[in-house]
C-alpha cells in the first residue's frame, strides 16, 4: 500500500469547525475526514470538493454531499500550503446563505488580526 504524501496542512481555527463537526452524523463525519485527506494529499483538488466562493477575497468552500444532503465548510489559505478551516453549515438552498459568508469573512479577519 502506497503511503500518501501530505502536500498541504489542514488545521482549524478556534472551535468553529470542531463544533460543526461534532454535530454531524458518523456517516457525514467519515465523508468530511475523507474529503479533508483528499485536500491535504492531492495536487489539484477537484472543484466538486473545493472551490473559491464568488465575491469573496480568498475564501473557499469544502463541499460534502451525503445522500443528497449538502454540507459546506469555509476555509482559506495561510502561507500558501496551510488551509485554515472555519464555520460549517448544512446547505438547504441553491445559494450559499449570505450570513454564512459574512461570518467566514469575520472569522478570517479575526484570524489575521491575531496573527499580526
C-alpha positions as CSV (number, residue, x, y, z in Angstrom):
1,X,0.0,0.0,0.0
2,X,1.4,3.3,-1.1
3,X,1.9,5.9,1.7
4,X,0.2,9.2,0.8
5,X,2.3,12.4,0.9
6,X,0.7,15.4,2.6
7,X,1.3,18.5,0.5
8,X,-1.0,20.8,2.5
9,X,-1.7,21.1,6.2
10,X,-5.3,21.4,7.1
11,X,-6.0,23.0,10.5
12,X,-8.9,24.5,12.3
13,X,-9.2,28.0,13.8
14,X,-10.6,28.0,17.3
15,X,-13.6,25.7,17.6
16,X,-15.7,26.8,14.7
17,X,-15.1,23.7,12.6
18,X,-15.0,21.3,15.5
19,X,-18.3,22.5,16.9
20,X,-19.9,22.0,13.5
21,X,-18.1,18.6,13.1
22,X,-19.4,17.4,16.5
23,X,-23.0,18.0,15.4
24,X,-22.7,15.7,12.3
25,X,-23.7,12.1,11.9
26,X,-21.0,9.4,11.8
27,X,-21.5,8.9,8.1
28,X,-21.1,12.7,7.4
29,X,-18.0,12.8,9.7
30,X,-16.4,10.0,7.7
31,X,-17.1,11.8,4.4
32,X,-15.6,15.1,5.8
33,X,-12.5,13.2,7.0
34,X,-12.1,11.6,3.6
35,X,-12.5,15.0,1.8
36,X,-10.0,16.7,4.1
37,X,-7.5,14.0,3.5
38,X,-8.0,14.4,-0.3
39,X,-7.5,18.2,0.0
40,X,-4.3,17.6,2.0
41,X,-2.8,15.0,-0.4
42,X,-3.9,15.8,-3.9
43,X,-2.1,18.4,-6.0
44,X,-5.2,19.5,-8.0
45,X,-8.3,19.3,-5.8
46,X,-11.5,18.7,-7.9
47,X,-13.9,21.7,-7.7
48,X,-16.6,19.2,-6.7
49,X,-14.9,19.2,-3.3
50,X,-13.1,22.5,-3.1
51,X,-13.9,25.8,-4.8
52,X,-13.5,29.6,-4.4
53,X,-16.5,31.4,-3.1
54,X,-17.6,34.0,-5.6
55,X,-17.4,37.7,-4.5
56,X,-15.0,36.9,-1.6
57,X,-11.3,37.6,-1.1
58,X,-9.6,34.2,-0.7
59,X,-12.4,32.3,0.9
60,X,-13.0,28.7,-0.3
61,X,-15.7,26.2,0.5
62,X,-15.2,22.5,1.1
63,X,-18.2,20.6,-0.2
64,X,-19.5,17.3,1.1
65,X,-22.6,15.6,-0.2
66,X,-24.1,12.6,1.7
67,X,-27.4,11.2,0.5
68,X,-28.4,14.4,-1.3
69,X,-27.7,16.5,1.8
70,X,-25.1,19.1,1.2
71,X,-22.7,20.4,3.8
72,X,-20.1,23.2,3.4
73,X,-17.2,24.4,5.4
74,X,-15.4,27.6,4.7
75,X,-11.7,27.9,4.7
76,X,-8.8,30.0,3.4
77,X,-5.1,29.6,2.7
78,X,-2.4,30.9,5.0
79,X,1.2,30.9,3.7
80,X,0.0,29.0,0.6
81,X,0.1,25.5,1.9
82,X,-1.8,25.8,5.2
83,X,-5.6,25.6,5.0
84,X,-7.5,27.1,7.9
85,X,-11.0,25.7,8.5
86,X,-13.7,27.9,9.7
87,X,-17.5,27.7,10.0
88,X,-19.6,25.0,8.5
89,X,-23.3,24.5,7.8
90,X,-25.8,22.3,6.1
91,X,-26.8,23.9,2.8
92,X,-30.6,24.0,2.3
93,X,-30.9,26.3,-0.7
94,X,-29.2,26.7,-4.1
95,X,-27.5,29.9,-3.0
96,X,-25.0,30.0,-0.2
97,X,-26.5,32.0,2.7
98,X,-25.0,35.5,2.8
99,X,-24.9,35.3,6.7
100,X,-22.6,32.3,6.5
101,X,-20.3,34.1,4.1
102,X,-20.2,37.2,6.3
103,X,-19.4,35.0,9.3
104,X,-16.5,33.4,7.4
105,X,-15.2,36.9,6.4
106,X,-15.3,38.0,10.1
107,X,-13.5,34.8,11.2
108,X,-10.8,35.2,8.6
109,X,-10.3,38.9,9.6
110,X,-10.1,37.9,13.3
111,X,-7.5,35.2,12.5
112,X,-5.4,37.7,10.5
113,X,-5.7,40.3,13.3
114,X,-4.5,37.8,15.9
115,X,-1.7,36.6,13.7
116,X,-0.1,40.0,13.1
